[in-house]
C-alpha cells in the first residue's frame, strides 16, 4: 500500500515527530500490503497528519477520520502528556490502520448509512487494527463495563435499521449512553464473526457485507451476553 504523508503545521509544529511518524506509517503500509488482497490497495492514499489538539482523543493525544477512499486524516496533540506513550505503545499505528480500513472499505462496499452498518464498519476497522498491531484492543472497544449490556443491546436492536440515528450519541457519548458504546458493540460483533469465519478474518474482511455480520452475529452476541 502506498501512502502519501502530508503534514499540516500552521497551528503547531510536528517537525520533531516527522521521522517517527513516517517510519510508523511505513510499517502500517507494509503490514497491510502483506495482509489484504492486492485489489484493495491498487491506488495510493493521502494521509493528512495535522496539529489539531481539539480533534484528538484525550486518552491518546491522537485522533483520526476517513470519509472517502483516497484520504485519511490523523490529528495529533504533542502537548498531551500521553502522546509520546501512544507512539511507543502502538496507538498511532493502530489509529492509522483503523482509518485505512475505512479507506479500503469505502471503495469495496462503503461505510454504510444505518446504525447497524456503522457498528459493523467501526468494529471491522478496530478488529483489523488489533490484528495488525500488538493484539491490544483499542481503548474505545470496552465501553460497557459498568452498565446494563442487555438494556443497551435492546435499544440498539430497535434502531439497527435507522439511517437518521445520532452518531454522536452512539459513538461519542453525547447523550445518555456511555461514551464509545457503538464502537464496543461493533467490535464484539466482528470478533464473534471472526471466530466463526477465521479464513475471512485473516485478510481483513474488507468487503464482507454489513448484513452478513449483523444477520449471523446479532443473536449470537445477545446469547453471549446472557451467558456472562
Number of C-alpha atoms within 10 A of each C-alpha: 19 15 19 12 17 12 15 14 13 10 10 14 14 19 9 9 12 13 11 12 17 14 10 16 19 17 15 23 19 13 14 24 16 12 15 17 13 12 9 18 16 12 13 13 20 15 21 17 20 23 21 20 19 13 17 18 17 15 13 21 26 27 23 20 19 20 14 16 21 17 19 24 20 22 21 25 24 20 10 17 13 15 20 17 14 18 19 11 13 18 26 26 25 28 22 26 26 27 27 29 27 27 26 24 24 20 15 16 13 20 22 17 13 16 22 25 23 22 28 28 27 25 24 32 29 29 28 27 29 21 19 19 18 13 13 15 18 19 14 19 20 16 18 18 8 7 11 9 16 12 10 16 17 11 11 19 14 9 15 16 14 15 15 10 15 13 15 14 17 24 23 17 15 14 12 8 18 19 20 21 25 30 28 23 27 26 26 22 24 27 19 19 22 19 11 13 12 13 11 15 20 13 15 22 21 25 15 17 17 19 12 11 20 21 10 14 19 19 12 15 19 15 11 12 12 10 6 5
